């Protein structure tokens, strides 16, 4: 027995713009169900694909292999046009990383946290330099010769770094003794390091702030230098995945507050979420 459905049963009840907004807000709030929401109707799949694939966080090798399998069933230009931010965690093999970067050639934001150094860093360098990449979070071992070698690499001559506006270095020990030429990156407006008790980035940071053409800070006591308690890198990308406020936006909000209130370089708002970012250790 077949059951026919009246046109009213399949015609959307709500205006398309409102229906789209409801699905997008739901996918943003409950990302885990977003792929199931795409099964509701073809129009919903079209609406949500842009959001679902815009930011991709690959948590383990199995997840990466599954993602590659999914992309293989898509048109060749799908990854280029849809995937704009990609997080490749340390567990992902280098061979898989190379395949991912080959497919995701439209990346604007990338976290590349691979610990091991490839036999030929030029392979990954060539892939990255062909993307419109402007924001990079990286373990420098991945695409440079060993930063502890002498002379150290000069990032201002590295094709991956010349167009960056945002740079996050996750292995801060590489700048304990050298600035790596970061102060000469022509477009860099945002820079992040981690502070470890075993070493200091203060000397390199002071030089970078003083000589950078875009950062344009006198020293570490400038109000635009924000020292905050950093969440785990994986947690940080969870916020990016939800299209929520990330590290750079939080720091910018602190700077805006300092300018508005004429606060000092190490002052933080006393209320709201930003107050919890204040470090628990003494600042220099």
C-alpha positions as CSV (number, residue, x, y, z in Angstrom):
1,X,0.0,0.0,0.0
2,X,1.4,3.4,-0.9
3,X,0.5,6.6,1.0
4,X,0.5,9.8,-1.0
5,X,1.3,13.0,0.6
6,X,-0.5,16.2,0.0
7,X,1.6,19.2,-1.2
8,X,0.9,21.0,2.1
9,X,2.7,18.2,3.9
10,X,6.0,18.7,2.0
11,X,5.9,22.5,1.6
12,X,7.9,24.4,4.2
13,X,5.6,26.0,6.8
14,X,8.1,28.8,7.7
15,X,9.6,31.3,5.4
16,X,12.9,29.9,3.9
17,X,15.0,32.6,5.5
18,X,13.7,31.8,9.0
19,X,13.9,28.1,8.5
20,X,17.5,28.4,7.3
21,X,18.4,30.5,10.4
22,X,16.8,27.9,12.7
23,X,18.8,25.1,11.2
24,X,22.0,27.1,11.3
25,X,21.6,28.1,14.9
26,X,20.8,24.5,15.9
27,X,23.9,23.2,14.0
28,X,26.1,25.8,15.7
29,X,24.8,25.1,19.2
30,X,24.8,21.3,18.7
31,X,27.4,20.6,16.2
32,X,27.3,16.9,16.8
33,X,23.9,16.6,15.2
34,X,24.6,18.8,12.2
35,X,25.3,15.9,9.9
36,X,22.0,14.3,10.8
37,X,20.2,17.6,10.2
38,X,21.6,17.5,6.7
39,X,19.4,14.4,6.1
40,X,16.2,16.3,6.7
41,X,15.9,17.8,3.2
42,X,18.1,18.7,0.3
43,X,17.7,22.4,1.0
44,X,18.8,21.9,4.6
45,X,21.9,20.0,3.3
46,X,22.7,22.9,1.1
47,X,22.4,25.4,4.0
48,X,24.4,23.4,6.4
49,X,27.2,22.1,4.2
50,X,28.9,25.5,4.2
51,X,28.9,25.7,8.0
52,X,29.8,22.1,8.6
53,X,32.8,22.1,6.3
54,X,34.0,25.6,6.9
55,X,36.0,24.6,10.0
56,X,37.2,21.0,10.3
57,X,39.0,19.7,13.4
58,X,40.7,16.3,12.8
59,X,41.1,14.6,16.2
60,X,42.7,11.3,15.4
61,X,44.0,9.2,12.4
62,X,40.7,7.4,12.1
63,X,38.8,10.7,11.9
64,X,41.3,11.9,9.3
65,X,40.9,8.8,7.1
66,X,37.1,9.0,7.3
67,X,37.3,12.6,6.3
68,X,39.5,11.8,3.3
69,X,37.0,9.1,2.3
70,X,34.2,11.6,2.5
71,X,36.1,14.1,0.3
72,X,36.9,11.5,-2.3
73,X,33.1,11.2,-3.0
74,X,32.8,14.9,-3.6
75,X,33.6,16.9,-6.7
76,X,37.3,17.9,-7.0
77,X,36.6,21.6,-6.1
78,X,34.5,20.8,-3.1
79,X,37.3,20.9,-0.5
80,X,38.9,24.0,-2.1
81,X,35.6,26.0,-2.0
82,X,34.2,24.8,1.3
83,X,37.0,24.1,3.8
84,X,38.5,27.4,5.0
85,X,39.9,26.4,8.5
86,X,41.6,23.1,9.3
87,X,43.1,21.7,12.5
88,X,45.5,18.8,12.0
89,X,46.4,17.5,15.5
90,X,49.8,15.8,16.3
91,X,48.3,12.3,16.0
92,X,47.7,12.6,12.3
93,X,50.4,10.9,10.2
94,X,52.4,13.1,7.9
95,X,51.3,11.1,4.8
96,X,47.7,11.9,5.6
97,X,48.6,15.5,6.3
98,X,50.0,15.9,2.8
99,X,46.9,14.4,1.3
100,X,44.7,16.8,3.3
101,X,46.7,19.9,2.3
102,X,46.6,18.8,-1.3
103,X,42.8,18.7,-1.3
104,X,42.2,21.7,1.0
105,X,43.8,24.2,-1.2
106,X,41.5,27.1,-0.3
107,X,42.6,27.2,3.4
108,X,42.7,30.6,5.1
109,X,43.3,29.3,8.7
110,X,45.4,26.3,9.6
111,X,46.6,24.6,12.8
112,X,49.5,22.3,11.9
113,X,50.7,20.7,15.1
114,X,52.6,17.7,13.8
115,X,55.5,16.9,16.1
116,X,57.7,14.9,13.7
117,X,59.7,16.6,11.0
118,X,59.1,15.4,7.4
119,X,62.1,14.1,5.4
120,X,61.5,16.9,2.9
121,X,59.8,19.9,4.5
122,X,59.6,21.5,1.0
123,X,56.7,19.2,0.1
124,X,54.5,20.7,2.7
125,X,55.9,24.2,2.2
126,X,54.9,24.1,-1.5
127,X,51.4,23.0,-0.6
128,X,50.9,25.7,2.0
129,X,52.4,28.5,-0.1
130,X,49.8,27.8,-2.8
131,X,46.9,28.5,-0.4
132,X,45.5,31.9,0.6
133,X,46.6,31.2,4.1
134,X,46.6,34.2,6.5
135,X,46.3,32.6,9.9
136,X,48.7,29.8,11.1
137,X,49.1,27.9,14.4
138,X,52.2,25.7,14.0
139,X,54.9,23.6,15.4
140,X,57.8,25.0,13.4
141,X,59.4,21.6,13.1
142,X,56.9,20.7,10.4
143,X,58.0,23.1,7.7
144,X,61.4,24.4,8.7
145,X,64.8,22.9,9.2
146,X,65.5,22.2,12.9
147,X,65.1,25.7,14.6
148,X,67.9,24.8,17.0
149,X,70.4,24.6,14.1
150,X,72.8,27.5,13.3
151,X,72.1,29.7,11.6
152,X,68.4,29.5,12.5
153,X,65.7,29.8,9.8
154,X,64.7,33.2,8.7
155,X,60.9,33.2,8.5
156,X,60.7,36.4,6.5
157,X,62.2,34.5,3.6
158,X,59.9,31.5,4.0
159,X,57.0,31.5,1.4
160,X,54.5,30.3,4.0
161,X,54.9,33.2,6.3
162,X,55.2,36.3,4.1
163,X,51.4,36.7,3.8
164,X,50.4,35.8,7.3
165,X,48.5,38.3,9.5
166,X,48.1,35.9,12.5
167,X,50.8,33.6,13.7
168,X,50.6,31.2,16.7
169,X,53.8,29.3,17.6
170,X,53.0,26.3,19.7
171,X,56.6,25.3,20.4
172,X,57.9,28.5,22.1
173,X,61.4,27.1,22.9
174,X,62.4,27.8,19.3
175,X,62.4,31.5,20.2
176,X,64.3,31.3,23.4
177,X,67.5,32.4,21.7
178,X,66.4,34.0,18.4
179,X,63.4,35.9,17.0
180,X,63.6,33.8,13.7
181,X,63.1,37.0,11.7
182,X,59.4,37.3,12.8
183,X,59.9,41.0,13.2
184,X,60.4,41.3,9.5
185,X,57.1,39.6,8.4
186,X,55.5,42.4,6.4
187,X,51.8,41.7,7.1
188,X,51.8,40.3,10.6
189,X,49.4,42.0,13.0
190,X,48.8,39.3,15.6
191,X,51.3,37.0,17.3
192,X,51.0,34.4,20.0
193,X,53.5,32.5,22.1
194,X,53.2,30.2,25.1
195,X,55.2,31.0,28.2
196,X,57.0,28.1,29.8
197,X,58.8,28.2,33.1
198,X,61.8,26.4,31.7
199,X,62.7,29.3,29.3
200,X,61.8,32.8,28.3
201,X,60.6,34.4,25.1
202,X,60.9,37.9,26.5
203,X,64.1,38.8,24.6
204,X,62.8,37.6,21.2
205,X,59.3,39.1,21.9
206,X,60.8,42.5,22.8
207,X,62.8,42.6,19.6
208,X,59.7,41.5,17.5
209,X,57.5,44.1,19.1
210,X,60.1,46.9,18.7
211,X,61.0,46.2,15.1
212,X,57.8,44.8,13.5
213,X,56.3,47.2,10.9
214,X,52.7,46.2,11.8
215,X,52.8,45.2,15.5
216,X,54.4,48.6,16.3
217,X,54.7,48.2,20.1
218,X,57.5,49.7,22.2
219,X,57.9,46.7,24.5
220,X,56.0,44.0,26.4
221,X,54.4,46.6,28.6
222,X,52.3,48.0,25.7
223,X,48.6,47.7,26.3
224,X,48.3,45.7,23.1
225,X,50.3,42.9,24.6
226,X,47.8,40.5,26.3
227,X,49.1,37.8,28.6
228,X,46.2,35.4,29.3
229,X,45.6,31.9,30.6
230,X,45.5,29.9,27.4
231,X,43.1,27.0,27.2
232,X,44.2,23.7,25.7
233,X,44.9,24.0,22.0
234,X,42.2,21.4,21.3
235,X,39.7,23.3,23.4
236,X,40.5,26.6,21.6
237,X,39.6,24.9,18.3
238,X,36.4,23.7,19.7
239,X,35.3,27.3,20.1
240,X,36.5,28.1,16.5
241,X,34.5,25.1,15.3
242,X,31.4,26.5,16.9
243,X,32.0,29.8,15.2
244,X,32.4,31.3,18.7
245,X,34.9,33.9,20.0
246,X,38.5,32.6,19.8
247,X,41.9,33.6,21.3
248,X,42.5,36.5,18.9
249,X,39.0,37.9,19.4
250,X,39.3,37.7,23.2
251,X,42.7,39.5,23.2
252,X,41.3,42.2,20.9
253,X,38.4,42.7,23.4
254,X,40.9,43.2,26.2
255,X,42.8,45.8,24.2
256,X,39.6,47.6,23.3
257,X,38.7,47.7,27.0
258,X,42.1,49.1,28.0
259,X,41.9,51.8,25.4
260,X,38.3,52.8,26.4
261,X,39.1,52.8,30.1
262,X,42.7,54.0,29.8
263,X,43.7,51.0,31.8
264,X,47.3,49.7,32.2
265,X,49.1,47.1,30.2
266,X,48.4,44.2,32.6
267,X,44.8,45.3,33.7
268,X,41.8,43.2,32.9
269,X,38.1,43.8,33.2
270,X,36.8,43.0,36.6
271,X,33.6,41.4,35.4
272,X,32.5,39.1,32.7
273,X,34.3,36.2,31.0
274,X,37.5,38.3,30.3
275,X,38.3,38.6,34.0
276,X,38.9,34.8,34.1
277,X,41.7,35.2,31.5
278,X,44.0,37.1,33.8
279,X,47.1,35.0,34.6
280,X,47.5,33.6,38.1
281,X,51.3,34.2,37.9
282,X,53.2,37.5,38.4
283,X,53.8,39.3,35.1
284,X,57.2,40.9,34.4
